[in-house]
C-alpha cells in the first residue's frame, strides 16, 4: 500500500499511517519552508486512486501485485479538510529568524499557539473561539516570559487603534506573515522586568492611535510616572501629557504638550509655568534653575535605564526634583519650606 503521495498541484506531500488514512500533510512553500499538518489518527480518509490487482502477474509469479489507477472523479484534499482533521499545524514565522509557530486546534479552531526557534519556545498565545486574546513573550531569551500582550478584535475588521504598519507587525508576530485589515490589534502590553509578577511598565492603546504608558518604579502596582498620547483630532495638533506624583506632596503633576512643546503644568491645584532650558529636552517647572542644575539632575536620572523615573537630588542649600518620562526631562527647584516639611517627616 502507498505510504507517501506527492501532488505537484499546490506542492503537497501526503504521508499515510494506515491506508487510506492521512497521517501528516506538508505544503512546500518558498525559501525551503513548509506548512505541516499533524492529522488526528483515522479522521481523514483520502484515496485519489484505487489499487488495481494485476491478475496476469499473480498467475505468472504466484503473488499479488497491485497497480495504482487514478480515479477520474478524484478531488484533491483541501487545506480546510486538513485543518478540521488535525490536532495541530506548524508554519514558519517572520517574527524571528528560523522561527516556527505550532498551533493546537480543536475542530479547526485555534486554541494555543507556541512560538519556537530551534526547538526553544519564546512565546505562547491563547485563543478564544479562534481569536487571540493574550500572548506571553520571552524577549531576552532568559526563559522568563516578562512581556504580556493583550489583544482586541474589531468585528468589522476596521480597527482604529494601530497604524497600518503596526498592525502588519502585530499580525506577523501572531500568525507568521504580515497582513492588514484583519481587525486584530494590541490593546495593552505589560512588562515585568524583575519577575515579581507586578508590571513595571504598562502601555495601553486607544482609538485614534492614542496610548497611555505607565511606569511603576516602586513595585506597589500603582503608576509613578505616566505618558499619554491623546487620540488624533481634526485640527491636526499632536497633544501629549506627562504625569508624575510629586515625591514630597504626593500631588499629581500634569505637563501638557502641543506638537512637542509644553504649554501648561498643573501641580495639584497650582498652575505653573514651564520653561525650556538651553539643554535640549530639559524643561523647568516653576522657578528656573541654572544649566549646571539641569546637567546634574540629568546625570542622576540617566543612572537608571528606566524610561519613567523621579528623583530628588542636591545639597543642604538647594534641592531639585528631577523627572524623566521617555526622552523628556523635567526639573523643579524645591522650595525651602517644602524641604523643611519633608525633613520634619
C-alpha positions in Angstrom: 0.0 0.0 0.0 1.2 3.6 -0.7 2.9 5.4 2.2 3.6 8.8 0.5 1.8 10.7 -2.2 3.2 13.9 -3.8 0.9 16.3 -5.6 2.5 18.7 -7.9 -0.5 21.0 -7.7 0.0 23.1 -4.5 3.2 21.2 -4.0 1.6 19.0 -1.4 3.1 15.8 0.2 0.7 13.4 1.9 2.0 10.7 4.3 -0.3 7.8 5.2 -0.4 6.0 8.5 -2.5 3.0 7.6 -4.0 3.3 4.1 -6.2 5.2 3.3 -5.9 7.4 6.4 -3.8 10.5 6.2 -1.2 10.9 9.0 0.6 14.1 8.0 0.5 16.6 5.2 3.1 19.2 4.1 2.7 22.2 1.8 6.1 23.0 0.4 6.4 26.8 0.4 9.0 29.3 -0.8 12.5 29.6 0.7 12.5 26.0 1.7 9.8 26.5 4.3 6.8 24.3 5.0 3.2 24.3 6.3 2.8 21.0 8.2 -0.5 19.4 9.4 -0.4 16.7 12.0 -3.7 14.8 11.4 -5.5 13.0 14.2 -5.5 9.2 13.7 -8.1 7.8 11.3 -10.1 11.0 10.9 -9.3 12.0 7.3 -9.6 9.4 4.5 -8.4 10.3 1.0 -7.9 8.0 -1.9 -7.0 9.7 -5.2 -6.6 6.3 -6.8 -7.5 2.7 -6.3 -5.1 -0.2 -6.0 -6.0 -2.4 -9.0 -4.7 -6.1 -8.8 -2.9 -7.4 -11.9 -4.1 -10.9 -12.4 -1.5 -11.8 -15.1 1.4 -11.1 -12.8 -0.3 -13.1 -10.0 -0.7 -16.1 -12.3 2.8 -15.9 -13.6 4.6 -15.2 -10.3 2.3 -16.6 -7.7 1.8 -13.5 -5.6 -0.5 -10.4 -5.5 0.6 -7.4 -7.4 -1.3 -4.1 -7.4 -1.0 -1.0 -9.6 -2.4 2.5 -8.7 -5.1 3.7 -11.0 -6.1 7.4 -10.8 -9.8 7.9 -10.2 -11.3 10.3 -12.8 -13.6 11.9 -10.2 -10.9 12.2 -7.6 -11.0 15.6 -5.7 -7.7 16.9 -4.2 -7.7 17.1 -0.4 -8.2 20.7 0.7 -6.4 22.7 3.4 -9.8 23.2 5.1 -10.2 19.4 5.4 -6.7 19.1 6.7 -7.3 21.9 9.3 -10.5 20.4 10.6 -8.9 16.9 10.9 -5.6 18.0 12.5 -4.6 18.2 16.2 -2.0 20.9 15.3 -0.3 22.6 12.4 3.1 24.3 12.1 4.1 27.2 9.9 7.2 29.5 9.5 7.2 32.9 11.1 9.0 36.1 10.0 9.0 37.4 13.6 12.4 36.0 14.3 15.0 34.2 12.2 14.1 30.5 11.8 11.0 30.9 14.0 8.2 28.4 13.8 4.6 28.6 15.1 2.8 25.4 16.2 -1.0 25.9 16.6 -3.1 23.4 18.5 -6.6 23.2 17.1 -9.9 21.7 18.0 -12.4 21.1 15.2 -10.3 23.5 13.1 -10.4 26.3 15.7 -7.1 27.6 17.1 -6.7 27.0 20.9 -3.0 27.6 21.7 0.0 28.7 19.7 3.6 28.1 20.6 6.4 30.1 19.1 9.9 28.5 18.9 13.4 28.9 17.5 15.5 25.7 17.2 13.0 24.0 19.5 13.1 26.6 22.3 9.8 28.3 23.0 10.0 32.1 23.2 6.2 32.9 23.2 2.8 31.4 23.7 -0.6 32.7 22.7 -4.1 31.7 23.9 -7.2 31.9 21.7 -10.9 32.3 22.5 -13.1 31.0 19.7 -10.2 31.3 17.4 -9.4 34.9 18.3 -6.1 35.7 20.0 -6.6 37.2 23.5 -3.3 37.0 25.2 0.4 36.2 24.4 3.4 36.0 26.7 6.8 36.6 25.3 10.4 35.9 26.4 12.2 38.8 24.6 15.6 38.4 26.1 16.0 34.7 26.0 16.4 34.1 29.7 13.5 31.6 29.9 11.1 34.1 31.7 8.1 35.4 29.8 8.4 39.0 31.0 6.1 40.6 28.3 2.4 40.0 28.2 0.4 41.2 25.2 -3.4 41.6 25.4 -5.4 41.6 22.1 -8.6 43.0 20.9 -10.7 42.4 17.7 -12.9 44.6 15.6 -15.7 42.5 14.1 -16.0 44.9 11.2 -12.2 44.4 10.6 -11.6 48.2 10.8 -9.6 48.7 13.9 -8.7 52.4 14.6 -6.1 51.7 17.3 -2.9 50.9 15.5 -1.3 52.4 12.4 -1.2 50.1 9.3 2.5 49.3 9.8 2.0 48.5 13.4 -1.0 46.2 12.6 1.1 44.4 10.0 3.9 43.8 12.6 1.3 42.5 15.1 -0.1 40.1 12.6 3.4 38.9 11.7 4.1 38.2 15.4 0.8 36.3 15.8 0.5 34.4 12.6 3.9 34.5 10.9 3.5 36.9 8.0 2.2 40.5 7.6 -1.3 41.4 6.7 -3.7 44.3 7.3 -7.5 44.7 7.5 -7.8 41.7 9.9 -9.4 43.6 12.8 -6.8 42.3 15.3 -4.9 44.8 17.4 -2.9 45.0 20.6 -4.9 46.8 23.3 -2.3 46.6 26.1 1.2 45.4 26.8 2.7 44.8 30.3 6.4 44.1 31.1 7.6 42.6 34.4 11.4 43.0 34.3 12.2 41.7 37.8 9.9 38.7 37.9 7.8 39.8 40.9 4.6 39.3 38.9 3.9 43.1 39.1 4.2 45.0 35.8 6.9 47.6 35.9 5.7 49.1 32.6 2.2 49.1 31.0 1.2 50.6 27.7 -2.5 50.8 26.7 -3.6 51.6 23.2 -6.6 53.8 22.4 -8.8 54.6 19.4 -7.3 57.2 17.1 -3.7 55.9 17.7 -3.6 57.3 21.2 -1.8 55.5 24.1 -1.1 55.6 27.8 2.3 54.4 29.0 2.8 53.9 32.8 5.9 53.1 34.9 5.7 51.5 38.3 9.1 52.1 39.9 8.2 51.1 43.5 6.6 47.7 42.8 3.3 48.6 44.5 1.1 48.1 41.4 0.5 51.8 41.1 2.0 54.1 38.4 4.7 56.6 39.4 5.1 58.3 36.1 2.9 58.3 33.0 2.9 59.4 29.4 -0.3 60.0 27.5 -0.6 60.5 23.7 -4.1 61.8 23.1 -6.1 60.4 20.2 -5.9 62.3 16.9 -8.1 65.3 16.4 -9.4 67.1 13.3 -7.2 70.2 13.9 -4.0 68.1 13.4 -2.4 69.2 16.7 -0.4 66.4 18.5 -1.4 66.6 22.2 0.5 64.8 24.8 0.7 64.7 28.6 3.4 63.7 31.1 2.2 62.9 34.6 4.0 62.1 37.9 3.4 62.3 41.6 5.4 64.9 43.5 7.6 62.9 45.9 7.2 65.4 48.7 3.4 66.3 48.4 2.2 63.3 46.5 0.2 65.7 44.4 -0.4 64.7 40.8 1.7 66.9 38.4 0.4 67.0 34.8 2.5 68.6 32.0 0.6 69.3 28.8 2.3 69.4 25.4 1.1 70.5 21.9 3.2 69.5 18.9 6.1 68.6 21.3 6.2 71.9 23.2 5.0 72.2 26.8 2.0 74.6 27.2 0.8 74.0 30.8 1.8 72.4 34.1 -0.8 71.5 36.7 0.7 70.7 40.1 -2.3 69.7 42.3 -4.3 72.9 42.4 -1.4 75.0 41.2 -0.8 76.1 37.6 2.9 76.6 37.0 4.9 78.0 34.2 7.1 75.6 32.2 10.3 76.9 30.6 12.6 75.0 28.2 16.3 75.2 29.2 19.2 75.6 26.9 19.8 71.9 27.2 17.7 70.1 24.6 14.8 68.0 26.0 15.0 69.6 29.5 12.2 71.8 31.0 12.0 73.7 34.2 8.7 73.7 36.1 8.1 76.9 38.1 11.3 78.5 39.1 14.1 78.2 36.5 17.4 76.8 37.7 20.8 77.0 36.2 22.2 74.9 33.3 24.5 73.4 35.9 21.5 72.3 37.9 19.9 70.8 34.8 23.1 68.9 33.9 23.4 67.5 37.5 19.8 66.2 37.7 20.0 64.7 34.2 23.2 62.8 35.2 21.3 61.4 38.2 18.3 60.5 36.1 20.5 58.8 33.5 22.0 56.4 36.1 18.9 54.2 35.5 17.6 52.8 32.3 14.0 53.1 33.3 12.0 55.4 31.0 9.9 56.7 33.8 11.7 57.8 37.0 11.7 60.6 39.5 14.5 61.6 42.0 15.4 64.4 44.4 19.0 65.5 44.4 21.0 68.4 45.6 22.8 69.6 48.8 22.0 71.4 52.0 21.5 74.7 50.2 19.2 73.6 47.4 17.3 70.5 46.3 16.0 69.7 42.8 13.1 67.4 41.8 14.1 65.6 38.6 11.7 63.6 36.4 12.3 61.7 33.2 9.4 60.4 31.1 10.6 58.8 27.9 13.0 61.2 26.3 11.7 64.3 28.2 13.4 65.7 31.4 11.8 68.0 33.9 13.3 69.8 36.8 11.7 71.7 39.7 13.6 73.7 42.3 12.1 72.5 45.6 11.1 75.4 47.8 12.9 75.7 51.1 9.6 75.4 53.0 8.9 72.1 51.4 12.3 70.8 52.2 11.9 71.7 55.9 8.5 70.0 56.0 10.0 66.9 54.5 12.9 66.9 57.0 10.4 67.0 59.9 8.6 63.9 58.5 
